[in-house]
Amino acid sequence: MAIAKAYNLKQAYQMITSGKQTEVELAFDVDADAFFMLSANYGDSGAKITRHNNHFVLRRDQEETSASD
């Protein structure tokens, strides 16, 4: 599946929590507060945040995504 792009924090949360996307590129300037909020909310459940072409990408395991359905 292709990486979905979120252009603001609200859109990122919608994509991540919908369970339809396993990878969401944060295609906006992420400040420290937003970064740590995302990592606290999703990092504990096994999601990974990596840097990809000047943006962060939040990647959730397929099993984790299907378990939330």
mmCIF file of the N, C-alpha and C atoms, coordinates in Angstrom:
data_MODEL
# 
_entry.id   MODEL 
# 
loop_
_atom_site.group_PDB 
_atom_site.id 
_atom_site.type_symbol 
_atom_site.label_atom_id 
_atom_site.label_alt_id 
_atom_site.label_comp_id 
_atom_site.label_asym_id 
_atom_site.label_entity_id 
_atom_site.label_seq_id 
_atom_site.pdbx_PDB_ins_code 
_atom_site.Cartn_x 
_atom_site.Cartn_y 
_atom_site.Cartn_z 
_atom_site.occupancy 
_atom_site.B_iso_or_equiv 
_atom_site.pdbx_formal_charge 
_atom_site.auth_seq_id 
_atom_site.auth_comp_id 
_atom_site.auth_asym_id 
_atom_site.auth_atom_id 
_atom_site.pdbx_PDB_model_num 
ATOM 1   N N  . MET A 1 1  ? 0.843   -1.175 0.000  1.00 0.00 ? 1  MET A N  1 
ATOM 2   C CA . MET A 1 1  ? 0.000   0.000  0.000  1.00 0.00 ? 1  MET A CA 1 
ATOM 3   C C  . MET A 1 1  ? 0.891   1.241  0.000  1.00 0.00 ? 1  MET A C  1 
ATOM 4   N N  . ALA A 1 2  ? 0.505   2.260  -0.721 1.00 0.00 ? 2  ALA A N  1 
ATOM 5   C CA . ALA A 1 2  ? 1.266   3.502  -0.805 1.00 0.00 ? 2  ALA A CA 1 
ATOM 6   C C  . ALA A 1 2  ? 1.163   4.281  0.503  1.00 0.00 ? 2  ALA A C  1 
ATOM 7   N N  . ILE A 1 3  ? 2.129   5.136  0.707  1.00 0.00 ? 3  ILE A N  1 
ATOM 8   C CA . ILE A 1 3  ? 2.128   5.979  1.899  1.00 0.00 ? 3  ILE A CA 1 
ATOM 9   C C  . ILE A 1 3  ? 1.113   7.104  1.702  1.00 0.00 ? 3  ILE A C  1 
ATOM 10  N N  . ALA A 1 4  ? 0.190   7.243  2.644  1.00 0.00 ? 4  ALA A N  1 
ATOM 11  C CA . ALA A 1 4  ? -0.800  8.326  2.603  1.00 0.00 ? 4  ALA A CA 1 
ATOM 12  C C  . ALA A 1 4  ? -0.153  9.591  3.160  1.00 0.00 ? 4  ALA A C  1 
ATOM 13  N N  . LYS A 1 5  ? -0.526  10.739 2.625  1.00 0.00 ? 5  LYS A N  1 
ATOM 14  C CA . LYS A 1 5  ? 0.028   12.007 3.093  1.00 0.00 ? 5  LYS A CA 1 
ATOM 15  C C  . LYS A 1 5  ? -1.013  12.778 3.885  1.00 0.00 ? 5  LYS A C  1 
ATOM 16  N N  . ALA A 1 6  ? -0.617  13.189 5.069  1.00 0.00 ? 6  ALA A N  1 
ATOM 17  C CA . ALA A 1 6  ? -1.453  14.052 5.900  1.00 0.00 ? 6  ALA A CA 1 
ATOM 18  C C  . ALA A 1 6  ? -0.838  15.446 5.859  1.00 0.00 ? 6  ALA A C  1 
ATOM 19  N N  . TYR A 1 7  ? -1.671  16.457 5.635  1.00 0.00 ? 7  TYR A N  1 
ATOM 20  C CA . TYR A 1 7  ? -1.178  17.819 5.493  1.00 0.00 ? 7  TYR A CA 1 
ATOM 21  C C  . TYR A 1 7  ? -1.389  18.672 6.737  1.00 0.00 ? 7  TYR A C  1 
ATOM 22  N N  . ASN A 1 8  ? -1.977  18.086 7.775  1.00 0.00 ? 8  ASN A N  1 
ATOM 23  C CA . ASN A 1 8  ? -2.081  18.754 9.069  1.00 0.00 ? 8  ASN A CA 1 
ATOM 24  C C  . ASN A 1 8  ? -2.276  17.678 10.139 1.00 0.00 ? 8  ASN A C  1 
ATOM 25  N N  . LEU A 1 9  ? -2.175  18.075 11.389 1.00 0.00 ? 9  LEU A N  1 
ATOM 26  C CA . LEU A 1 9  ? -2.227  17.118 12.491 1.00 0.00 ? 9  LEU A CA 1 
ATOM 27  C C  . LEU A 1 9  ? -3.585  16.434 12.597 1.00 0.00 ? 9  LEU A C  1 
ATOM 28  N N  . LYS A 1 10 ? -4.653  17.175 12.390 1.00 0.00 ? 10 LYS A N  1 
ATOM 29  C CA . LYS A 1 10 ? -5.999  16.594 12.462 1.00 0.00 ? 10 LYS A CA 1 
ATOM 30  C C  . LYS A 1 10 ? -6.164  15.499 11.416 1.00 0.00 ? 10 LYS A C  1 
ATOM 31  N N  . GLN A 1 11 ? -5.719  15.777 10.203 1.00 0.00 ? 11 GLN A N  1 
ATOM 32  C CA . GLN A 1 11 ? -5.811  14.787 9.130  1.00 0.00 ? 11 GLN A CA 1 
ATOM 33  C C  . GLN A 1 11 ? -4.948  13.562 9.452  1.00 0.00 ? 11 GLN A C  1 
ATOM 34  N N  . ALA A 1 12 ? -3.789  13.776 10.043 1.00 0.00 ? 12 ALA A N  1 
ATOM 35  C CA . ALA A 1 12 ? -2.916  12.662 10.415 1.00 0.00 ? 12 ALA A CA 1 
ATOM 36  C C  . ALA A 1 12 ? -3.615  11.746 11.416 1.00 0.00 ? 12 ALA A C  1 
ATOM 37  N N  . TYR A 1 13 ? -4.214  12.336 12.454 1.00 0.00 ? 13 TYR A N  1 
ATOM 38  C CA . TYR A 1 13 ? -4.930  11.528 13.443 1.00 0.00 ? 13 TYR A CA 1 
ATOM 39  C C  . TYR A 1 13 ? -6.090  10.763 12.806 1.00 0.00 ? 13 TYR A C  1 
ATOM 40  N N  . GLN A 1 14 ? -6.823  11.398 11.901 1.00 0.00 ? 14 GLN A N  1 
ATOM 41  C CA . GLN A 1 14 ? -7.939  10.719 11.239 1.00 0.00 ? 14 GLN A CA 1 
ATOM 42  C C  . GLN A 1 14 ? -7.455  9.521  10.437 1.00 0.00 ? 14 GLN A C  1 
ATOM 43  N N  . MET A 1 15 ? -6.372  9.698  9.697  1.00 0.00 ? 15 MET A N  1 
ATOM 44  C CA . MET A 1 15 ? -5.841  8.602  8.882  1.00 0.00 ? 15 MET A CA 1 
ATOM 45  C C  . MET A 1 15 ? -5.311  7.464  9.741  1.00 0.00 ? 15 MET A C  1 
ATOM 46  N N  . ILE A 1 16 ? -4.612  7.818  10.803 1.00 0.00 ? 16 ILE A N  1 
ATOM 47  C CA . ILE A 1 16 ? -4.003  6.804  11.660 1.00 0.00 ? 16 ILE A CA 1 
ATOM 48  C C  . ILE A 1 16 ? -5.075  6.006  12.398 1.00 0.00 ? 16 ILE A C  1 
ATOM 49  N N  . THR A 1 17 ? -6.061  6.699  12.953 1.00 0.00 ? 17 THR A N  1 
ATOM 50  C CA . THR A 1 17 ? -7.076  6.005  13.746 1.00 0.00 ? 17 THR A CA 1 
ATOM 51  C C  . THR A 1 17 ? -8.109  5.275  12.903 1.00 0.00 ? 17 THR A C  1 
ATOM 52  N N  . SER A 1 18 ? -8.219  5.624  11.617 1.00 0.00 ? 18 SER A N  1 
ATOM 53  C CA . SER A 1 18 ? -9.196  4.945  10.757 1.00 0.00 ? 18 SER A CA 1 
ATOM 54  C C  . SER A 1 18 ? -8.844  3.481  10.550 1.00 0.00 ? 18 SER A C  1 
ATOM 55  N N  . GLY A 1 19 ? -7.554  3.155  10.637 1.00 0.00 ? 19 GLY A N  1 
ATOM 56  C CA . GLY A 1 19 ? -7.125  1.779  10.414 1.00 0.00 ? 19 GLY A CA 1 
ATOM 57  C C  . GLY A 1 19 ? -6.974  1.428  8.949  1.00 0.00 ? 19 GLY A C  1 
ATOM 58  N N  . LYS A 1 20 ? -7.322  2.340  8.053  1.00 0.00 ? 20 LYS A N  1 
ATOM 59  C CA . LYS A 1 20 ? -7.215  2.071  6.616  1.00 0.00 ? 20 LYS A CA 1 
ATOM 60  C C  . LYS A 1 20 ? -5.789  2.246  6.113  1.00 0.00 ? 20 LYS A C  1 
ATOM 61  N N  . GLN A 1 21 ? -5.003  3.055  6.806  1.00 0.00 ? 21 GLN A N  1 
ATOM 62  C CA . GLN A 1 21 ? -3.628  3.334  6.393  1.00 0.00 ? 21 GLN A CA 1 
ATOM 63  C C  . GLN A 1 21 ? -2.656  2.692  7.375  1.00 0.00 ? 21 GLN A C  1 
ATOM 64  N N  . THR A 1 22 ? -1.638  2.031  6.845  1.00 0.00 ? 22 THR A N  1 
ATOM 65  C CA . THR A 1 22 ? -0.591  1.504  7.716  1.00 0.00 ? 22 THR A CA 1 
ATOM 66  C C  . THR A 1 22 ? 0.595   2.454  7.778  1.00 0.00 ? 22 THR A C  1 
ATOM 67  N N  . GLU A 1 23 ? 0.701   3.356  6.774  1.00 0.00 ? 23 GLU A N  1 
ATOM 68  C CA . GLU A 1 23 ? 1.775   4.339  6.749  1.00 0.00 ? 23 GLU A CA 1 
ATOM 69  C C  . GLU A 1 23 ? 1.197   5.711  6.417  1.00 0.00 ? 23 GLU A C  1 
ATOM 70  N N  . VAL A 1 24 ? 1.528   6.685  7.258  1.00 0.00 ? 24 VAL A N  1 
ATOM 71  C CA . VAL A 1 24 ? 1.046   8.049  7.043  1.00 0.00 ? 24 VAL A CA 1 
ATOM 72  C C  . VAL A 1 24 ? 2.247   8.988  7.091  1.00 0.00 ? 24 VAL A C  1 
ATOM 73  N N  . GLU A 1 25 ? 2.467   9.694  5.986  1.00 0.00 ? 25 GLU A N  1 
ATOM 74  C CA . GLU A 1 25 ? 3.533   10.692 5.930  1.00 0.00 ? 25 GLU A CA 1 
ATOM 75  C C  . GLU A 1 25 ? 2.992   12.001 6.476  1.00 0.00 ? 25 GLU A C  1 
ATOM 76  N N  . LEU A 1 26 ? 3.712   12.580 7.410  1.00 0.00 ? 26 LEU A N  1 
ATOM 77  C CA . LEU A 1 26 ? 3.320   13.852 8.007  1.00 0.00 ? 26 LEU A CA 1 
ATOM 78  C C  . LEU A 1 26 ? 3.911   14.956 7.134  1.00 0.00 ? 26 LEU A C  1 
ATOM 79  N N  . ALA A 1 27 ? 3.187   15.326 6.079  1.00 0.00 ? 27 ALA A N  1 
ATOM 80  C CA . ALA A 1 27 ? 3.668   16.253 5.053  1.00 0.00 ? 27 ALA A CA 1 
ATOM 81  C C  . ALA A 1 27 ? 3.424   17.701 5.468  1.00 0.00 ? 27 ALA A C  1 
ATOM 82  N N  . PHE A 1 28 ? 3.859   18.022 6.672  1.00 0.00 ? 28 PHE A N  1 
ATOM 83  C CA . PHE A 1 28 ? 3.749   19.381 7.204  1.00 0.00 ? 28 PHE A CA 1 
ATOM 84  C C  . PHE A 1 28 ? 4.829   19.539 8.256  1.00 0.00 ? 28 PHE A C  1 
ATOM 85  N N  . ASP A 1 29 ? 5.083   20.752 8.684  1.00 0.00 ? 29 ASP A N  1 
ATOM 86  C CA . ASP A 1 29 ? 6.083   20.989 9.721  1.00 0.00 ? 29 ASP A CA 1 
ATOM 87  C C  . ASP A 1 29 ? 5.531   20.514 11.057 1.00 0.00 ? 29 ASP A C  1 
ATOM 88  N N  . VAL A 1 30 ? 6.176   19.517 11.612 1.00 0.00 ? 30 VAL A N  1 
ATOM 89  C CA . VAL A 1 30 ? 5.745   18.938 12.884 1.00 0.00 ? 30 VAL A CA 1 
ATOM 90  C C  . VAL A 1 30 ? 6.561   19.589 13.995 1.00 0.00 ? 30 VAL A C  1 
ATOM 91  N N  . ASP A 1 31 ? 5.884   20.275 14.910 1.00 0.00 ? 31 ASP A N  1 
ATOM 92  C CA . ASP A 1 31 ? 6.617   20.866 16.026 1.00 0.00 ? 31 ASP A CA 1 
ATOM 93  C C  . ASP A 1 31 ? 6.882   19.798 17.089 1.00 0.00 ? 31 ASP A C  1 
ATOM 94  N N  . ALA A 1 32 ? 7.708   20.133 18.051 1.00 0.00 ? 32 ALA A N  1 
ATOM 95  C CA . ALA A 1 32 ? 8.115   19.168 19.066 1.00 0.00 ? 32 ALA A CA 1 
ATOM 96  C C  . ALA A 1 32 ? 6.924   18.630 19.855 1.00 0.00 ? 32 ALA A C  1 
ATOM 97  N N  . ASP A 1 33 ? 5.978   19.489 20.201 1.00 0.00 ? 33 ASP A N  1 
ATOM 98  C CA . ASP A 1 33 ? 4.809   19.047 20.963 1.00 0.00 ? 33 ASP A CA 1 
ATOM 99  C C  . ASP A 1 33 ? 4.003   18.008 20.194 1.00 0.00 ? 33 ASP A C  1 
ATOM 100 N N  . ALA A 1 34 ? 3.760   18.263 18.914 1.00 0.00 ? 34 ALA A N  1 
ATOM 101 C CA . ALA A 1 34 ? 2.993   17.319 18.091 1.00 0.00 ? 34 ALA A CA 1 
ATOM 102 C C  . ALA A 1 34 ? 3.748   16.008 17.921 1.00 0.00 ? 34 ALA A C  1 
ATOM 103 N N  . PHE A 1 35 ? 5.067   16.100 17.724 1.00 0.00 ? 35 PHE A N  1 
ATOM 104 C CA . PHE A 1 35 ? 5.868   14.888 17.558 1.00 0.00 ? 35 PHE A CA 1 
ATOM 105 C C  . PHE A 1 35 ? 5.783   14.011 18.802 1.00 0.00 ? 35 PHE A C  1 
ATOM 106 N N  . PHE A 1 36 ? 5.982   14.604 19.964 1.00 0.00 ? 36 PHE A N  1 
ATOM 107 C CA . PHE A 1 36 ? 5.965   13.816 21.189 1.00 0.00 ? 36 PHE A CA 1 
ATOM 108 C C  . PHE A 1 36 ? 4.563   13.319 21.530 1.00 0.00 ? 36 PHE A C  1 
ATOM 109 N N  . MET A 1 37 ? 3.539   14.070 21.159 1.00 0.00 ? 37 MET A N  1 
ATOM 110 C CA . MET A 1 37 ? 2.168   13.614 21.362 1.00 0.00 ? 37 MET A CA 1 
ATOM 111 C C  . MET A 1 37 ? 1.897   12.378 20.496 1.00 0.00 ? 37 MET A C  1 
ATOM 112 N N  . LEU A 1 38 ? 2.301   12.427 19.232 1.00 0.00 ? 38 LEU A N  1 
ATOM 113 C CA . LEU A 1 38 ? 2.129   11.277 18.337 1.00 0.00 ? 38 LEU A CA 1 
ATOM 114 C C  . LEU A 1 38 ? 2.916   10.072 18.833 1.00 0.00 ? 38 LEU A C  1 
ATOM 115 N N  . SER A 1 39 ? 4.161   10.306 19.238 1.00 0.00 ? 39 SER A N  1 
ATOM 116 C CA . SER A 1 39 ? 4.975   9.181  19.689 1.00 0.00 ? 39 SER A CA 1 
ATOM 117 C C  . SER A 1 39 ? 4.432   8.589  20.985 1.00 0.00 ? 39 SER A C  1 
ATOM 118 N N  . ALA A 1 40 ? 3.898   9.412  21.866 1.00 0.00 ? 40 ALA A N  1 
ATOM 119 C CA . ALA A 1 40 ? 3.308   8.895  23.103 1.00 0.00 ? 40 ALA A CA 1 
ATOM 120 C C  . ALA A 1 40 ? 2.023   8.122  22.822 1.00 0.00 ? 40 ALA A C  1 
ATOM 121 N N  . ASN A 1 41 ? 1.194   8.636  21.922 1.00 0.00 ? 41 ASN A N  1 
ATOM 122 C CA . ASN A 1 41 ? -0.087  7.987  21.622 1.00 0.00 ? 41 ASN A CA 1 
ATOM 123 C C  . ASN A 1 41 ? 0.067   6.690  20.849 1.00 0.00 ? 41 ASN A C  1 
ATOM 124 N N  . TYR A 1 42 ? 1.016   6.637  19.931 1.00 0.00 ? 42 TYR A N  1 
ATOM 125 C CA . TYR A 1 42 ? 1.111   5.477  19.045 1.00 0.00 ? 42 TYR A CA 1 
ATOM 126 C C  . TYR A 1 42 ? 2.379   4.654  19.237 1.00 0.00 ? 42 TYR A C  1 
ATOM 127 N N  . GLY A 1 43 ? 3.422   5.236  19.791 1.00 0.00 ? 43 GLY A N  1 
ATOM 128 C CA . GLY A 1 43 ? 4.670   4.506  20.003 1.00 0.00 ? 43 GLY A CA 1 
ATOM 129 C C  . GLY A 1 43 ? 4.522   3.372  20.998 1.00 0.00 ? 43 GLY A C  1 
ATOM 130 N N  . ASP A 1 44 ? 3.728   3.581  22.037 1.00 0.00 ? 44 ASP A N  1 
ATOM 131 C CA . ASP A 1 44 ? 3.521   2.540  23.042 1.00 0.00 ? 44 ASP A CA 1 
ATOM 132 C C  . ASP A 1 44 ? 2.817   1.323  22.468 1.00 0.00 ? 44 ASP A C  1 
ATOM 133 N N  . SER A 1 45 ? 2.069   1.511  21.382 1.00 0.00 ? 45 SER A N  1 
ATOM 134 C CA . SER A 1 45 ? 1.346   0.386  20.783 1.00 0.00 ? 45 SER A CA 1 
ATOM 135 C C  . SER A 1 45 ? 2.133   -0.265 19.646 1.00 0.00 ? 45 SER A C  1 
ATOM 136 N N  . GLY A 1 46 ? 3.398   0.129  19.481 1.00 0.00 ? 46 GLY A N  1 
ATOM 137 C CA . GLY A 1 46 ? 4.246   -0.527 18.492 1.00 0.00 ? 46 GLY A CA 1 
ATOM 138 C C  . GLY A 1 46 ? 4.454   0.224  17.198 1.00 0.00 ? 46 GLY A C  1 
ATOM 139 N N  . ALA A 1 47 ? 3.871   1.401  17.051 1.00 0.00 ? 47 ALA A N  1 
ATOM 140 C CA . ALA A 1 47 ? 4.068   2.184  15.824 1.00 0.00 ? 47 ALA A CA 1 
ATOM 141 C C  . ALA A 1 47 ? 5.490   2.736  15.802 1.00 0.00 ? 47 ALA A C  1 
ATOM 142 N N  . LYS A 1 48 ? 6.001   2.932  14.617 1.00 0.00 ? 48 LYS A N  1 
ATOM 143 C CA . LYS A 1 48 ? 7.342   3.478  14.426 1.00 0.00 ? 48 LYS A CA 1 
ATOM 144 C C  . LYS A 1 48 ? 7.234   4.811  13.701 1.00 0.00 ? 48 LYS A C  1 
ATOM 145 N N  . ILE A 1 49 ? 8.051   5.770  14.125 1.00 0.00 ? 49 ILE A N  1 
ATOM 146 C CA . ILE A 1 49 ? 8.124   7.055  13.443 1.00 0.00 ? 49 ILE A CA 1 
ATOM 147 C C  . ILE A 1 49 ? 9.533   7.180  12.879 1.00 0.00 ? 49 ILE A C  1 
ATOM 148 N N  . THR A 1 50 ? 9.614   7.355  11.566 1.00 0.00 ? 50 THR A N  1 
ATOM 149 C CA . THR A 1 50 ? 10.903  7.485  10.899 1.00 0.00 ? 50 THR A CA 1 
ATOM 150 C C  . THR A 1 50 ? 10.921  8.759  10.069 1.00 0.00 ? 50 THR A C  1 
ATOM 151 N N  . ARG A 1 51 ? 12.105  9.129  9.637  1.00 0.00 ? 51 ARG A N  1 
ATOM 152 C CA . ARG A 1 51 ? 12.279  10.313 8.791  1.00 0.00 ? 51 ARG A CA 1 
ATOM 153 C C  . ARG A 1 51 ? 12.381  9.835  7.345  1.00 0.00 ? 51 ARG A C  1 
ATOM 154 N N  . HIS A 1 52 ? 11.631  10.456 6.439  1.00 0.00 ? 52 HIS A N  1 
ATOM 155 C CA . HIS A 1 52 ? 11.629  10.058 5.030  1.00 0.00 ? 52 HIS A CA 1 
ATOM 156 C C  . HIS A 1 52 ? 11.472  11.301 4.168  1.00 0.00 ? 52 HIS A C  1 
ATOM 157 N N  . ASN A 1 53 ? 12.501  11.649 3.400  1.00 0.00 ? 53 ASN A N  1 
ATOM 158 C CA . ASN A 1 53 ? 12.448  12.808 2.497  1.00 0.00 ? 53 ASN A CA 1 
ATOM 159 C C  . ASN A 1 53 ? 11.920  14.078 3.165  1.00 0.00 ? 53 ASN A C  1 
ATOM 160 N N  . ASN A 1 54 ? 12.554  14.495 4.236  1.00 0.00 ? 54 ASN A N  1 
ATOM 161 C CA . ASN A 1 54 ? 12.226  15.738 4.953  1.00 0.00 ? 54 ASN A CA 1 
ATOM 162 C C  . ASN A 1 54 ? 10.911  15.712 5.719  1.00 0.00 ? 54 ASN A C  1 
ATOM 163 N N  . HIS A 1 55 ? 10.243  14.590 5.789  1.00 0.00 ? 55 HIS A N  1 
ATOM 164 C CA . HIS A 1 55 ? 9.013   14.466 6.574  1.00 0.00 ? 55 HIS A CA 1 
ATOM 165 C C  . HIS A 1 55 ? 9.100   13.231 7.453  1.00 0.00 ? 55 HIS A C  1 
ATOM 166 N N  . PHE A 1 56 ? 8.293   13.215 8.486  1.00 0.00 ? 56 PHE A N  1 
ATOM 167 C CA . PHE A 1 56 ? 8.187   12.025 9.320  1.00 0.00 ? 56 PHE A CA 1 
ATOM 168 C C  . PHE A 1 56 ? 7.120   11.104 8.743  1.00 0.00 ? 56 PHE A C  1 
ATOM 169 N N  . VAL A 1 57 ? 7.331   9.804  8.914  1.00 0.00 ? 57 VAL A N  1 
ATOM 170 C CA . VAL A 1 57 ? 6.357   8.799  8.492  1.00 0.00 ? 57 VAL A CA 1 
ATOM 171 C C  . VAL A 1 57 ? 6.024   7.950  9.704  1.00 0.00 ? 57 VAL A C  1 
ATOM 172 N N  . LEU A 1 58 ? 4.750   7.848  10.012 1.00 0.00 ? 58 LEU A N  1 
ATOM 173 C CA . LEU A 1 58 ? 4.287   6.994  11.097 1.00 0.00 ? 58 LEU A CA 1 
ATOM 174 C C  . LEU A 1 58 ? 3.823   5.682  10.475 1.00 0.00 ? 58 LEU A C  1 
ATOM 175 N N  . ARG A 1 59 ? 4.414   4.583  10.930 1.00 0.00 ? 59 ARG A N  1 
ATOM 176 C CA . ARG A 1 59 ? 4.126   3.271  10.360 1.00 0.00 ? 59 ARG A CA 1 
ATOM 177 C C  . ARG A 1 59 ? 3.573   2.359  11.461 1.00 0.00 ? 59 ARG A C  1 
ATOM 178 N N  . ARG A 1 60 ? 2.397   1.828  11.209 1.00 0.00 ? 60 ARG A N  1 
ATOM 179 C CA . ARG A 1 60 ? 1.774   0.885  12.145 1.00 0.00 ? 60 ARG A CA 1 
ATOM 180 C C  . ARG A 1 60 ? 1.848   -0.506 11.552 1.00 0.00 ? 60 ARG A C  1 
ATOM 181 N N  . ASP A 1 61 ? 1.987   -1.503 12.406 1.00 0.00 ? 61 ASP A N  1 
ATOM 182 C CA . ASP A 1 61 ? 1.984   -2.889 11.946 1.00 0.00 ? 61 ASP A CA 1 
ATOM 183 C C  . ASP A 1 61 ? 0.622   -3.241 11.399 1.00 0.00 ? 61 ASP A C  1 
ATOM 184 N N  . GLN A 1 62 ? 0.597   -4.090 10.387 1.00 0.00 ? 62 GLN A N  1 
ATOM 185 C CA . GLN A 1 62 ? -0.670  -4.522 9.781  1.00 0.00 ? 62 GLN A CA 1 
ATOM 186 C C  . GLN A 1 62 ? -1.538  -5.226 10.822 1.00 0.00 ? 62 GLN A C  1 
ATOM 187 N N  . GLU A 1 63 ? -0.925  -6.059 11.678 1.00 0.00 ? 63 GLU A N  1 
ATOM 188 C CA . GLU A 1 63 ? -1.678  -6.781 12.715 1.00 0.00 ? 63 GLU A CA 1 
ATOM 189 C C  . GLU A 1 63 ? -2.339  -5.809 13.673 1.00 0.00 ? 63 GLU A C  1 
ATOM 190 N N  . GLU A 1 64 ? -1.603  -4.774 14.058 1.00 0.00 ? 64 GLU A N  1 
ATOM 191 C CA . GLU A 1 64 ? -2.140  -3.768 14.980 1.00 0.00 ? 64 GLU A CA 1 
ATOM 192 C C  . GLU A 1 64 ? -3.327  -3.049 14.358 1.00 0.00 ? 64 GLU A C  1 
ATOM 193 N N  . THR A 1 65 ? -3.222  -2.732 13.075 1.00 0.00 ? 65 THR A N  1 
ATOM 194 C CA . THR A 1 65 ? -4.297  -2.031 12.375 1.00 0.00 ? 65 THR A CA 1 
ATOM 195 C C  . THR A 1 65 ? -5.542  -2.896 12.288 1.00 0.00 ? 65 THR A C  1 
ATOM 196 N N  . SER A 1 66 ? -5.387  -4.173 11.954 1.00 0.00 ? 66 SER A N  1 
ATOM 197 C CA . SER A 1 66 ? -6.547  -5.053 11.826 1.00 0.00 ? 66 SER A CA 1 
ATOM 198 C C  . SER A 1 66 ? -7.143  -5.384 13.190 1.00 0.00 ? 66 SER A C  1 
ATOM 199 N N  . ALA A 1 67 ? -6.337  -5.352 14.242 1.00 0.00 ? 67 ALA A N  1 
ATOM 200 C CA . ALA A 1 67 ? -6.849  -5.625 15.582 1.00 0.00 ? 67 ALA A CA 1 
ATOM 201 C C  . ALA A 1 67 ? -7.741  -4.494 16.079 1.00 0.00 ? 67 ALA A C  1 
ATOM 202 N N  . SER A 1 68 ? -7.513  -3.270 15.560 1.00 0.00 ? 68 SER A N  1 
ATOM 203 C CA . SER A 1 68 ? -8.312  -2.135 16.015 1.00 0.00 ? 68 SER A CA 1 
ATOM 204 C C  . SER A 1 68 ? -9.665  -2.057 15.321 1.00 0.00 ? 68 SER A C  1 
ATOM 205 N N  . ASP A 1 69 ? -9.891  -2.870 14.289 1.00 0.00 ? 69 ASP A N  1 
ATOM 206 C CA . ASP A 1 69 ? -11.168 -2.857 13.563 1.00 0.00 ? 69 ASP A CA 1 
ATOM 207 C C  . ASP A 1 69 ? -12.277 -3.500 14.349 1.00 0.00 ? 69 ASP A C  1 
# 
